[in-house]
Amino acid sequence: MADLTTDFLGIKSPNPFWLASAPPTDKEYNVRRAFEAGWGGVVWKTLGAEGPPVVNVNGPRYGALYGADRRLLGLNNIELITDRPLEVNLEEIARVKADYPDRAMIVSIMVPCEEAAWKAILPRVAETGADGIELNFGCPHGMSERGMGSAVGQVPEYIEMVTRWCKTYYDRPVIVKLTPNITDIRKPAAAAKNGGADAVSLINTINSITAVDLDSFAPEPTIDGKGSHGGYCGPAVKPIALSMVSEIARDPQTHGLPISGIGGVTTWRDAAEFMALGCGTVQVCTAAMTYGFKVVEEMKRGLSGWMDEKGYRAVSDFVGRAVPNVTDWQYLNLNYVTKARIDQDACIKCGRCYAACEDTSHQAIDMSPERVFTVKDDECVACNLCVDVCPVEDCITMERLPEGAVDPRTGRTVSDEYANWTTHPNNPMAQAAE
């Protein structure tokens, strides 16, 4: 049987599924329920410095984006960091950690970008017995306007500076949570590493407005006739998160830096994809808010079953396995040739493939008067659009032309001559590198 036990920065948890810093981890009651449901760890909702209280809105805090079947694709969140007193949060963290010593307990922190503020809060967090801290450099709304959150995360020099302060005044693992609201995620990640960070977590939420009410003409969620940008999360952000994770995992400056993956993790398969790209743990928020804490049972069962099927005994067996296969476009093998193939027995004759290809692609699919659809190999560029729009799984597949075959579109013979395309002399990028 697969062992889901995870060791991340020396922090052990019974599985790699952690709840992200968010409303589900705002209080003792929630976190205890989460641990009883089977979550391997939590990142406590972001704590702020003592002083003027944080005041959240008392109207709607979330805007939603739905699929055609009203499946929740994304949430736009305008909630701020915890509005509960610091001392109350710290007491609750200490109690929960004492009662669940085998679960990961990470505390998210966001205080002003001043050394004194960090020096003051870190010893108090350490006293709770928490396993580590996560520096919230990602929140794109409310706090960023106050010079915190993504306002820090968008400036690599600030990231490195604050991380150094934390490593000076705190003796347990420091995780830096990165904002996706930046052009090149590798730069803040490198800054975190240079500052001594033990790991990074990403992505935080994406700056967004999900909808505009066309009666009131205000963004949603609407508070007394006005709306604000917020942080976007949920299944829709997963592709962006995977790309950013992969950039950090394969960049020479940050290669080997531990990563906790965040962004649209809804199923065990999502989690496995993040882990294959180098994440030692995954953090979940929107899925728990949509389906409740027990969704973790399905995640654990699914991941364990897949690992058994593949022969992986521990999660570390496949963490990072996909990283070597992520490359730049110029290194793709241009001699790899495929053509679309339609299974006539599975085809329901809906015509989506024909409409998409005829109107927007390469006119590579014929339709007979009897609505039989066939591929014209001499026009097919193997773009895969027909596969993506077909409503029947595996009805359309891409078949690789065998070695020695002639590509009817180009007249070129297919061979394995370009198998090592990265260094092949016919690769213009390889020539340029020389």
Secondary structure in CASP SS format (residue, H / E / C, confidence):
PFRMAT SS
TARGET T0000
AUTHOR 0000-0000-0000
METHOD secondary structure of the structure
MODEL  1
M C 1.00
A C 1.00
D E 1.00
L C 1.00
T C 1.00
T E 1.00
D E 1.00
F E 1.00
L C 1.00
G C 1.00
I E 1.00
K E 1.00
S E 1.00
P C 1.00
N C 1.00
P C 1.00
F E 1.00
W E 1.00
L E 1.00
A C 1.00
S C 1.00
A C 1.00
P H 1.00
P H 1.00
T H 1.00
D C 1.00
K C 1.00
E H 1.00
Y H 1.00
N H 1.00
V H 1.00
R H 1.00
R H 1.00
A H 1.00
F H 1.00
E H 1.00
A H 1.00
G C 1.00
W C 1.00
G C 1.00
G E 1.00
V E 1.00
V E 1.00
W E 1.00
K E 1.00
T E 1.00
L E 1.00
G C 1.00
A C 1.00
E C 1.00
G C 1.00
P C 1.00
P C 1.00
V C 1.00
V C 1.00
N C 1.00
V C 1.00
N C 1.00
G C 1.00
P C 1.00
R C 1.00
Y E 1.00
G E 1.00
A E 1.00
L E 1.00
Y E 1.00
G C 1.00
A C 1.00
D C 1.00
R C 1.00
R C 1.00
L E 1.00
L E 1.00
G E 1.00
L E 1.00
N E 1.00
N E 1.00
I C 1.00
E C 1.00
L C 1.00
I C 1.00
T C 1.00
D C 1.00
R C 1.00
P C 1.00
L H 1.00
E H 1.00
V H 1.00
N H 1.00
L H 1.00
E H 1.00
E H 1.00
I H 1.00
A H 1.00
R H 1.00
V H 1.00
K H 1.00
A H 1.00
D H 1.00
Y C 1.00
P C 1.00
D C 1.00
R C 1.00
A E 1.00
M E 1.00
I E 1.00
V E 1.00
S E 1.00
I E 1.00
M C 1.00
V C 1.00
P C 1.00
C C 1.00
E C 1.00
E H 1.00
A H 1.00
A H 1.00
W H 1.00
K H 1.00
A H 1.00
I H 1.00
L H 1.00
P H 1.00
R H 1.00
V H 1.00
A H 1.00
E C 1.00
T C 1.00
G C 1.00
A C 1.00
D C 1.00
G E 1.00
I E 1.00
E E 1.00
L E 1.00
N E 1.00
F C 1.00
G C 1.00
C C 1.00
P C 1.00
H C 1.00
G C 1.00
M C 1.00
S H 1.00
E H 1.00
R H 1.00
G C 1.00
M C 1.00
G C 1.00
S H 1.00
A H 1.00
V H 1.00
G H 1.00
Q C 1.00
V C 1.00
P H 1.00
E H 1.00
Y H 1.00
I H 1.00
E H 1.00
M H 1.00
V H 1.00
T H 1.00
R H 1.00
W H 1.00
C H 1.00
K H 1.00
T H 1.00
Y H 1.00
Y C 1.00
D C 1.00
R C 1.00
P C 1.00
V E 1.00
I E 1.00
V E 1.00
K E 1.00
L C 1.00
T C 1.00
P C 1.00
N C 1.00
I C 1.00
T C 1.00
D C 1.00
I C 1.00
R H 1.00
K H 1.00
P H 1.00
A H 1.00
A H 1.00
A H 1.00
A H 1.00
K H 1.00
N H 1.00
G C 1.00
G C 1.00
A C 1.00
D C 1.00
A E 1.00
V E 1.00
S E 1.00
L E 1.00
I C 1.00
N C 1.00
T C 1.00
I E 1.00
N E 1.00
S E 1.00
I C 1.00
T C 1.00
A E 1.00
V E 1.00
D E 1.00
L C 1.00
D C 1.00
S C 1.00
F C 1.00
A E 1.00
P E 1.00
E E 1.00
P C 1.00
T C 1.00
I E 1.00
D C 1.00
G C 1.00
K E 1.00
G C 1.00
S C 1.00
H C 1.00
G E 1.00
G E 1.00
Y E 1.00
C E 1.00
G C 1.00
P H 1.00
A H 1.00
V H 1.00
K H 1.00
P H 1.00
I H 1.00
A H 1.00
L H 1.00
S H 1.00
M H 1.00
V H 1.00
S H 1.00
E H 1.00
I H 1.00
A H 1.00
R H 1.00
D C 1.00
P C 1.00
Q C 1.00
T C 1.00
H C 1.00
G C 1.00
L C 1.00
P C 1.00
I E 1.00
S E 1.00
G E 1.00
I E 1.00
G C 1.00
G C 1.00
V C 1.00
T C 1.00
T C 1.00
W H 1.00
R H 1.00
D H 1.00
A H 1.00
A H 1.00
E H 1.00
F H 1.00
M H 1.00
A H 1.00
L C 1.00
G C 1.00
C E 1.00
G E 1.00
T E 1.00
V E 1.00
Q E 1.00
V E 1.00
C C 1.00
T H 1.00
A H 1.00
A H 1.00
M H 1.00
T H 1.00
Y H 1.00
G C 1.00
F C 1.00
K C 1.00
V H 1.00
V H 1.00
E H 1.00
E H 1.00
M H 1.00
K H 1.00
R H 1.00
G H 1.00
L H 1.00
S H 1.00
G H 1.00
W H 1.00
M H 1.00
D H 1.00
E H 1.00
K H 1.00
G C 1.00
Y C 1.00
R C 1.00
A E 1.00
V H 1.00
S H 1.00
D H 1.00
F C 1.00
V C 1.00
G C 1.00
R C 1.00
A C 1.00
V H 1.00
P H 1.00
N H 1.00
V C 1.00
T C 1.00
D C 1.00
W H 1.00
Q H 1.00
Y H 1.00
L C 1.00
N C 1.00
L C 1.00
N C 1.00
Y C 1.00
V C 1.00
T E 1.00
K E 1.00
A E 1.00
R E 1.00
I E 1.00
D C 1.00
Q C 1.00
D C 1.00
A C 1.00
C C 1.00
I C 1.00
K C 1.00
C C 1.00
G C 1.00
R H 1.00
C H 1.00
Y H 1.00
A H 1.00
A H 1.00
C H 1.00
E H 1.00
D H 1.00
T H 1.00
S C 1.00
H C 1.00
Q C 1.00
A C 1.00
I E 1.00
D E 1.00
M E 1.00
S C 1.00
P C 1.00
E C 1.00
R C 1.00
V C 1.00
F E 1.00
T E 1.00
V E 1.00
K C 1.00
D C 1.00
D C 1.00
E C 1.00
C C 1.00
V C 1.00
A C 1.00
C C 1.00
N C 1.00
L H 1.00
C H 1.00
V H 1.00
D H 1.00
V H 1.00
C C 1.00
P C 1.00
V C 1.00
E C 1.00
D C 1.00
C C 1.00
I E 1.00
T E 1.00
M E 1.00
E E 1.00
R E 1.00
L C 1.00
P C 1.00
E C 1.00
G C 1.00
A C 1.00
V E 1.00
D C 1.00
P C 1.00
R C 1.00
T C 1.00
G C 1.00
R C 1.00
T E 1.00
V C 1.00
S C 1.00
D C 1.00
E C 1.00
Y C 1.00
A C 1.00
N C 1.00
W C 1.00
T C 1.00
T C 1.00
H C 1.00
P C 1.00
N C 1.00
N C 1.00
P H 1.00
M H 1.00
A H 1.00
Q H 1.00
A H 1.00
A H 1.00
E C 1.00
END
